[in-house]
Amino acid sequence: MTVEDVYDLHADKVYKFFYIKCLDKAVAEDLTSQTFMALVERMQGKGPVIADHKKFLYGTMRNIWLMHLRKKYQQNEQSIASIEDFESYIDAEVEEYESLTIKQRAEVFINQLPERQKEVVSLRLLEDQSIKDIAALLQKDRNYVKTTYKRGLKRLKGLVEANASVMKTGKESV
């Protein structure tokens, strides 16, 4: 099996896993790249021959993910004991994300909005509050709420569209 074959079979899942975990395209791309670079190095003869490419790939993903977490959180704890466990973990994470309701998915993106927009958009979309009720609750005038809501929706739409593009193709749209 060639590197290209392994890449074609697993690149989308590898990228989606990293993207779902960190919601950062650049980080997901870097981690995916590191995973496949390790595969390329090994297949070019730098180490023993790979008997099972999928296990090697998931083992490499696991190690790269753990290194990323250690750097990010500066801790060494992790409960994923083996490659098989990590493969199940990846499948479960991707499946869990894909099974979220629209409101649950929206909440992930709403939380990425600036604080004022997040507050207004959450009240409007997640709690079904009217513009008038939101204005009273926040003690702001209705024009402020309307403007903040429209700006938040515009930004939210951009976040969702970018994510939809990534989840369909496994790659960032240009």
C-alpha positions in Angstrom: 0.0 0.0 0.0 1.4 3.4 -0.9 1.3 6.6 1.1 -1.2 8.0 -1.4 -3.5 5.0 -0.8 -3.4 5.4 2.9 -3.9 9.2 2.6 -6.9 8.7 0.3 -8.5 6.2 2.7 -8.0 8.1 6.0 -7.2 11.8 5.4 -10.8 13.0 5.8 -11.3 11.1 9.1 -8.0 12.2 10.5 -8.6 15.9 9.7 -12.2 15.8 10.9 -11.2 14.3 14.2 -8.6 16.9 14.8 -10.9 19.7 13.7 -13.8 18.5 15.9 -11.5 18.4 18.9 -9.9 21.8 18.5 -12.3 23.7 16.2 -9.3 25.4 14.6 -8.6 24.8 11.0 -4.9 25.7 11.2 -4.3 23.4 14.2 -6.3 20.5 12.6 -4.3 20.9 9.4 -1.0 20.9 11.3 -1.9 17.8 13.3 -3.1 16.0 10.2 0.1 17.0 8.4 2.3 15.8 11.3 0.4 12.5 11.2 1.0 11.8 7.6 4.6 13.1 7.7 5.3 10.4 10.3 3.7 7.8 7.9 5.8 9.1 5.0 9.0 8.9 7.0 8.3 5.4 8.2 7.3 4.2 4.7 10.6 5.7 3.3 12.5 3.1 5.4 13.2 5.0 8.6 12.1 2.2 10.9 10.6 -1.2 10.7 8.1 -2.0 7.9 4.5 -1.2 8.8 2.4 -4.3 9.0 -1.0 -2.6 9.5 -1.1 1.0 8.1 -4.4 1.8 9.9 -3.0 0.9 13.3 0.2 2.8 12.6 -1.8 5.8 11.5 -4.1 5.8 14.6 -1.2 5.2 16.9 0.5 8.2 15.4 -2.6 10.3 15.7 -2.9 9.3 19.3 0.6 10.3 20.0 0.4 13.6 18.1 -2.9 14.4 19.9 -1.4 13.7 23.3 1.6 15.8 22.5 -0.7 18.6 21.4 -2.7 18.3 24.7 0.5 18.2 26.8 1.7 21.4 25.1 -1.7 23.0 25.5 -2.5 22.0 29.0 0.9 21.0 30.3 -0.3 17.7 31.8 0.5 14.1 31.2 -2.8 12.4 32.0 -4.8 10.4 29.4 -7.0 7.4 29.7 -6.7 6.1 26.1 -4.6 3.0 26.6 -4.2 1.5 23.2 -4.5 2.1 19.5 -7.7 0.1 19.3 -9.1 2.3 22.1 -8.1 5.4 20.2 -9.7 4.1 17.0 -12.9 3.6 18.9 -12.5 7.0 20.5 -12.1 8.7 17.1 -15.1 6.9 15.7 -17.2 7.9 18.7 -16.1 11.5 18.6 -16.9 11.9 14.9 -20.2 10.1 15.3 -21.2 12.1 18.4 -20.5 15.4 16.6 -22.4 14.3 13.5 -25.4 13.3 15.7 -25.8 16.7 17.5 -29.1 18.6 17.0 -29.0 21.9 15.1 -29.3 23.8 18.4 -26.4 21.9 19.9 -24.2 22.5 16.9 -25.3 26.2 16.8 -24.3 26.5 20.5 -20.7 25.5 19.6 -20.5 28.3 17.1 -22.5 30.8 19.2 -19.9 30.4 21.9 -17.2 31.6 19.5 -19.0 35.0 19.0 -17.9 38.1 20.8 -19.5 38.4 24.2 -22.2 40.9 23.4 -23.2 39.1 20.2 -23.1 35.7 22.0 -25.5 36.9 24.7 -28.0 38.4 22.2 -27.9 35.5 19.7 -28.1 32.9 22.5 -31.2 34.5 24.0 -32.8 34.9 20.5 -32.0 31.5 18.9 -31.5 29.1 21.8 -34.0 30.5 24.3 -36.5 31.8 21.7 -36.7 35.3 23.3 -38.2 38.2 21.4 -36.2 41.3 20.5 -38.4 43.3 22.9 -37.8 40.8 25.8 -34.1 40.7 25.2 -33.9 44.5 25.2 -35.8 44.5 28.6 -33.6 41.8 30.0 -30.3 43.4 29.0 -31.6 46.9 29.8 -30.7 48.1 26.3 -32.8 49.7 23.6 -34.3 47.6 20.8 -32.1 49.1 18.1 -29.0 47.9 20.0 -30.4 44.4 20.3 -31.5 44.3 16.6 -28.1 45.6 15.4 -26.1 43.2 17.7 -28.3 40.3 16.7 -27.9 41.0 12.9 -24.1 41.3 13.3 -24.0 38.1 15.4 -26.1 36.2 12.8 -23.8 37.4 10.0 -20.7 36.2 11.9 -22.4 33.0 12.9 -23.4 32.3 9.3 -19.7 32.7 8.3 -18.6 30.3 11.1 -21.2 27.7 10.1 -20.5 27.9 6.4 -16.8 27.5 7.0 -17.5 24.4 9.2 -19.9 22.9 6.7 -17.3 23.2 4.0 -14.7 21.5 6.2 -17.1 18.7 7.2 -18.1 18.0 3.6 -14.7 18.0 2.0 -12.4 17.6 5.0 -10.5 20.6 3.8 -10.7 24.4 4.2 -12.5 26.2 1.5 -10.6 29.0 -0.1 
